[in-house]
Amino acid sequence: MQRKTFSEMNCSIARSLDEIGEWWTLLIVRECFLGTARFDQFQERLGIARNILTARLKRLIEIGVVEKVSLEVNGRREGYRLTAKGEELFPVLVALQQWGDKWAVGAGGPPIQMVEHTSGQPIGPVGPTSSNGRLLNYKDIRLEVGPGAGASTKQRITERNLAVLGVGESA
Amino acid sequence: MQRKTFSEMNCSIARSLDEIGEWWTLLIVRECFLGTARFDQFQERLGIARNILTARLKRLIEIGVVEKVSLEVNGRREGYRLTAKGEELFPVLVALQQWGDKWAVGAGGPPIQMVEHTSGQPIGPVGPTSSNGRLLNYKDIRLEVGPGAGASTKQRITERNLAVLGVGESA
């Protein structure tokens, strides 16, 4: 087991991966976005072993990404759905899908296209944008010290802006 | 080892995770965005074991996300940098960072803020948007059949649009 916890790193990417970086986790979240709610549906659609699915759902409930819900009026049949925290993973999945559509796609091309339901317009590439809507790449970005930065983060921000942008201070 | 390959799933999210879903992989990519280039820098900054770092870099080179580069004129010192395929993971990392800033942040708040270098404007939330710039959530999105869809994907698209949007056909 090569896993170590990333939660002690003072980095929101690391903390996110600590919560949702497990094998299967983002695919379970994907299933929720696809409308999957019942345990047996997750199992069948993902081809995942029951014990692993049980453990992953338990963990997702613990961290507040998924919650249990009654699927019938009498409440006998339970299912799972995303919380607000879980629903806000949608941009992560769209970014992963778009990257995969371009760089890791099968011979036939992208299997799924996303459109805005009301307009029918295809979804454009997601990412940070300028105020005029232009997509920004990482060389367009300057890092600045956030409220949770310690001394080592400040040092890294300075080094990064120097290395990538050639500017000495984070302003 | 609970890993199985996701590469045979006809889903760009699964294929992306198959390439970059390994422990450490996205943090190594993060380091590249932060300007890290030398093996010993990756090791020190990530606190990662040499053998694991070696294996992850080898894999990242194999899949074309990272490439070796000479860091000195005489070429004796080698380093690593992102390819175009790797640089296009930036939206994935920004989406993860923003989610973590909101949902998995430490007590002090976000450690790093991103601004557009030329304007100094903070980066807004990334995600799919309407033509007027409004962020769309997953309930605003309709799935349509892409060129790589097989019968089972078509069936899942129909089921998903019915479950999430209440519409019967993918248009």
Interface residues (C-beta under 8 A of the other chain):
Chain A: Q2 R3 F6 S7 N10 C11 S12 I13 A14 R15 S16 L17 D18 E19 G21 W23 W24 L26 L27 R30 F33 L34 G35 R45 I52 K85 E87 E88 L89 F90 P91 V92 L93 V94 A95 L96 Q97 Q98 W99 G100 D101 K102 W103 A104 V105 G106 A107 G108 G109 P110 P111 I112 Q113 M114 V115 E116 H117 T118 S119 G120 Q121 I123 G124 P125 V126 G127 P128 T129 S130 S131 G133 L136 N137 Y138 D140 I141 R142 L143 E144 V145 G146 P147 G148 A149 G150 T153 R156 I157 E159 R160 L162 A163 V164 L165 V167 A171
Chain B: Q2 R3 F6 S7 N10 C11 S12 I13 A14 R15 S16 L17 D18 E19 G21 W23 W24 L26 L27 R30 F33 L34 G35 R45 I52 G64 K85 E87 E88 L89 F90 P91 V92 L93 V94 A95 L96 Q97 Q98 W99 G100 D101 K102 W103 A104 V105 G106 A107 G108 G109 P110 P111 I112 Q113 M114 V115 E116 H117 T118 S119 G120 Q121 I123 G124 P125 V126 G127 P128 T129 S130 S131 G133 L136 N137 Y138 D140 I141 R142 L143 E144 V145 G146 P147 G148 A149 G150 T153 R156 I157 E159 R160 L162 A163 V164 L165 V167 A171
